[in-house]
Amino acid sequence: MEGDAVQAQPADHRQHPDDLSGGAAGSPLLDTGKPADGTSPVGTVNNCAHGFTPWNTYLTCEENFNGYFKVEPGTYDADNTAIQKRYGIGGDRFNWATNDPRFVVTPSKPNEPNRFGWVVEIDPFDASSTPVKRTALGRLKHEGAFVHVAGNGRVVVYMGDDQTNDYAYKFVSARPWQEMVAARQSPLDEGTLYVARFNEDGTGDWLALVHGEGPLTAANGFDDQADVLVKTRLAADALGATRMDRPEWTTVDPTTGMVYLTLTNNNSSSKKVNAANPRKPNPWGHIIRWAEAGNDHTATTFQWDLFLLAGPGNGVAGSTIDTEDAFGSPDGLWADPDGRVWIQTDGKQPGSVNNQMLAAEPTAIDSAAPPELRRFFTGVIGCEVTGVITTPDQRTMFVNIQHPGGTWPQNDGFDTPRSATVIVTKDDGGVIGT
């Protein structure tokens, strides 16, 4: 965690009972009649990856929320049909709609899905606090929200929209976070949301998702900033952002300031090849990285390159890694304090092996040499390897194993498999990864 940590001051919890804040709070698009002012989402679903803030709160991200809702015919008018289609609203995941009428979308209550797809801030140190959906960070299938403190003290939140042919985003707070917290304001409520355009020449631009700028006007279906935030994907489309191969986790190397993003895969027939996503199909995925202009993470331009192209190795299917380190479907990602980049997988692997975790030693962005890569471990059958962090001294690592098969972790032939956190230490008590 960067910056000096201070005790959280969730002022908005004490000033009003809302648990939905930022530019979209109170929007008619969030009005479901319970309550009728569009300020309460009444719960959170399908929480995926994480982030944590220097003011000691935790961020959890609503990912595949769209599939929980059954949509009755005739529900959406012309304006809302675009939202429904762009977010893929419809289905009955885990039979929620069958058992709870809240998840049946009808002509009389079309807005229920709009209350989901947000980043949720939780204060674990204040039992009286209410989780808050920070709408200024946009509405999408958030995979994670990595918080970085820029040199000027403002917080920057990097995010991926976990969908084929969707986008990478960042949010920049309006002012230094310590100043805002001291004024009892949330650094995640005031600021600018951007979407990334990766240019063919290795440069990039952050395009501001601000109402009234460029095409984000009422004439194009965006009546105000709330509309821009609820319709984040539509706004990003209008700006001409770069469609990516399923953007997932982000991380910032604390030693260089380099930003990394995993792109898990993309086998969509509608994909359009571009320099940042060069393979079609792309069943193995890749990792992209960029350096913000002047190493200023609040900058609006950057320089990018392809960190690696995953796959069987030694150039097979365009891969840029060695065969002995072959992997696919990069997902979880974290750069440790020494700059090692930890890569976790979720999906198709060369040789149909289990998901795994690897460590990479990066090279400079202008280097032609590939990163040094080593497999750290292979997971159990059926699992996803997800989430990695160490203690501050880097001598204890925590890694999550999700939805394993077999009978893991008991492995006695009788128990139901359970997700678990694995703790890793070195026999000599040293730093993990050295």
N, C-alpha and C positions, 0 to 999 in steps of 0.2 A: 504494500500500500504506500502510495506516495503522499507527501505532504505531512503536516503535523496533525495527528488525530485529535479530535476534540469530542466531548460528549455531545451526542445528538440533541438537537433542539427542535422537535417536530411541532413547530409553532402552529401549522395549519390544523393539527389535530385538536389543539386547545381552543383555537379561534372559532371553529365551526366543525360540525360532525361529518363533513363530506369525506368520502374515501375515494373520490375521483377528482383530480385537480389538473390545473394547466389549461391550455387554450381551448380544449374541447369540452371542458366541464360546463354543464348547463346547455349544451347544444340540443336543438330539437331532434337531432339524429340519435341522441342518447336517451330520449324521453320514452320510457316504457310504461309510464303510469304508476310504477312502484319503485321509488317515488317518481312523481311527475315532473321533477325539475331537472332531470338528467345529470344528477350529481353523485349517484350511488350505483356502482355496478353489482352490488349484492353478491359478492363472492368472486372467486378466480378459478380458472380451469386450465388443465393441461400445461402445468408449469414445467418449463424445460430448464435451460442452463441459467447461469447466475452472473452476478457482479456484486462488488461491494464498494462502499463509498468511504472517503476519508473522514466523514462525520459519523462513522460507525453504524451504518445501516446496510441492509442486504437487499439486493434486487433479484427478483424472480420473474421469469419471462413466459408469457402466454404464447404457446406455439400453435399446435394444430387444433385450434378452437373451432374451426369452421365445420368440422364433421360431426359435431354433437347436435346439430339443429336439423330438424325435419321441416321442410318448407311446404306449406299447403299451396295448391295451385291458386293463382290470382293474387298472391300476397304482394308482390312487388310492382310498383308503378314504374313508369319509364325511367325516372331519376334513380330509383333504388335498384333497378335491375342491373345497372352497371356495377354497383357495389357488390351485389350478390355474385355476379359472374366473376368479377376480378378477385374476390376473396374465396370463391368456391364454396359458398354457403350451401349446405345440404347434406343429409345423411342422418344416421341415428347411431353414432358410435357408442358402443357398450350399452345400447338400448336406453340411453338417457331420455330421449324424446318419448319413448314408449311408456316410461315410468314417471315422467315429470312434465306436465304441460308447459312449464316455462320454456322448454326447449323445442316446442312446436311453434314455428313462426307462422303467423296468420295475418290476414289483411288488417285486422284491428290492432295488432302489435308486431310490426315489421322490424323494430329496432333492437330487439334483444341481442342479436349477434354483434351489434356495434359496441356493446359494453365489454367486449372481449378482444384480445389481440394487443394488449398493452404491457408495458413494463410496470411491475408492482414493487413498491418500496416498503420494506418491513423494518421496523425498529425492534431488534431483539432485546434491547436493554430497557424498554418501557412497556410494561405489561398492560398499561392503560391505553396504549396507542392503537390506532386502526391502520391496517395496511392501506396504502394509497396508490392508485393507478396514476402514473405520471404521463398524462396525455401529450405533453410537449415532445416526448420521445417518439411519437408516431404510433400508428396502428398497423401492424403486420404480424407475420408469424415469427415473432422474436425467438431466435435460438439462444442468444445470450446478450449481455450488456456489459462490456468491459470498460471500467472507469479509469481514466488517466488524468493526472493533474498536469496541465500545461505550465510552461515556465512563468507565465503571467498570473498563475493561481486559478485560472478558470478550469472547470472540469470538462472533459471531453469524453463522451460515451460512444464507443464504437459498437455497431450492431449489424448482424446479418439477418436477412429475411429468408428463412429456410423453405425455399420453393424453387423448383427449376425455373430458370429464366427470370429470376427476380434480383433484388438489388442489395448493395451495401450502403449503410447509413452511418452518420455520426451526428451527435448533438453537442453543441457548445454552449455552456452557461453564459448568461448575460454579463456576469461580473465574477471576480474571484470568489471561490466557494466560501472561504472563511468570512469574507465581508457579508455575504448573503446570509449565512447561518447566524452571524452575530446580529443581523437585522431581523432575525426570525422569519426569513424567507427561504424557500426551498431552491437550491441551485438547479433542481431538475424541473422547475416550473417555468422559469424565464430563461430564454435563450433561443438559439436558432438550430433547426433541424436541417441537415443536408443529405443529399443522395449523391453517390459517386458516379462520375463518368470517366472511364479508363480509355484514353485516347490511343490511337494506333501507334503513335510515335513514342510511347513509354511515358508520356506525361498524363496528368489527370486533373480533374476539376471537381470541386465540391459545389453542387448546385443547391442553392437555398430554397427550401420549401416554405416560402413566405407568401401569404395572400397578397395579391395586387402586383406581384413581380412576375414579368414574363407572361406565360399563358395561364397563371393561377388567378383567374378573374371570374367574376360572376357570369360573364358571357360564356365561359367554358365550363360552368357547373360548379364553381367554387365560390360560394357566397361570402365566406369569411374564413378566418384562420381555423376555426373549428372544423369547417368542411375539409380544409386541406389535411388536417390531422386525422380525421375519421376516414378520409379517402386517401391515405398516404400513398398507397400503391398507384392509384389513378393520377395523383399529382406527380409522382416520379415518372410515370409514363409520359405525361405531358411535357416534362422537362427534358426528355431524351436521355435519361440515365442509361448506363450500360447493363444489359441483361446478363446475369452471371449464372454459373453452373452450380446452383443451389448453395448460396452463402450461409455459412454456419458460425463457428466460433471466431472471435477476434482476440488478439492479444498485442501488447506493446512490449518490445524488448527494452528493459530499463537501462541497459548499457549503451544502446545506440539510438533509441527512440523509434526504431523501425516498427511498423505496424504489419501484422500478419493476419490473413483471413483464409480459413479452409473453405474449399469448394468441393462438396462431397461427390457429386456426380451429376450427369445430365444426359439422359438417353432420349430426350424429347425430340420428336421429328420436326417440331417447330423451331428448334434452336437455330440461331443465326451465328455462324462462327465469327469471332473477332479476335484481336490480338491477345486480349486478356483471357479468353476462353477458346483456345485454338483447336480443340479436338471435337469432332462430331462423328459418331457418338462419343461420349466421354464416360464410360462405365466405371473408371477408376478414380476420377477426381484429381484435383491439384491444389496447390497452396500458392496464393499470390501475396506479395508484400509491397509496401510503399514507404517512402520517406517524405514526410510533410515538408513543404518549402521552408527553408531556414530552420529545420527541426522545431518548428512552431506548430503544435498540434491543433491550433485554432486557425491555421492558414486555410485558404480556399484552393490551393493548388498543391500538387504532389508529383513525385516521380516514382514509377512502379516497375517491377519486374516479376517474372515467374520464378518463385522460390524452388519449386520442383513440380514435376508431372508424375503422379503416382502410376503404378501398374506393375507388370511382371518384371521389369528391370531390363537394363542393357538395350534400351531403345525399342523394345517390343511394345507395340501399340503407342509409340511415341513417348514412353516413359524415360525419365532422366535420372533414375536411381539404379543402383547395382542390384543384380538378381538376388544376392544374399539378403538384401534389405527390402525385398519386394513387399508392397502393401497397396491397399486400395481404400477408397471411401474415407478420406480424412474428415474428422468431425471435431472432437474436443481438441483444444489447443491452449498452451500456456508457455510463456517465456519466463524462466526462473531468474533470480537476481543476478546470475552469472551470464545470462544471455542464451543459455541452452533452450531450444524450442522443443517442447514435449508434444507429441502428436498422438492422438487417439483415434481409433477407427470404429465405424459403424456401418457395416454393409459388405458388399462383395469384396473378397480377398483373392489374390492370385493363388492358384492351387486349392481353392476352396477351404483354406485354413480358417481358424477362428479369428475373431477380431483381436487387435493387439495394441500395444503402446510402444512408441519409438522415441528416441531423442536425436535431435539434429544440432550440429554445430554450424551456425550460419557463416557465410562468407559475405564480403562487402557487396553492396547492391550493384556495383559496376564490375564485379568479378565474373569471369567466364567459368570459374571452377564451381562444380556442384557442392552443395553442403555435405559435410561428413555426417553420415546417418548410421545409427545403431538401433537394433531391436532391443527393447528393454524387457518385455515379456509378451507372451501370447495368452489371451483370455480363455475362459472355459467355453464349452460348446453353447451356442445359442445366445451368448451375452453380447452386450454393447459395453465397451470400455469408455467411461465418460467421467470427466471431472478429475482434475489433479491439482494439488497444492502441497507445499511443504510448510513446516514450521519456520519461523524467521531465521533460525540457524541452519536451515536446509538439511538437517540430519534426520528428520522424520517426514516421510511422504505419505499422503493420503490419496488413494485412487478408488473410484467407484466402479463396481461391476453391476450392471443393470440387466434385469430379466434373464438370468442364466438358465440353461437347460440342465438336464440330468437331476442330480440331487445336491448340487453344490449349494452352500459350502460344507454341508455335513458329510456328503459322499458315503453314506452308510447303506444306501439302497432303499431307504424307507421314507426319508423326509422330502417334502416339497421344496424345490429350489427357491432360494430367496436372494434378492438383491442385497449387496453388502458393501461395506467400505473396507478396503485392504490397506493395512499399515505396513510401510516398507522402511526398514533401517538397514544400515551396513553393519557387517560383523565387527568392523573396527570402529564403529560409531562416527564415521566420517560423513562428509557432505555427499548427498545423493547425486549421482551423475558424474562424479570425479573418478 
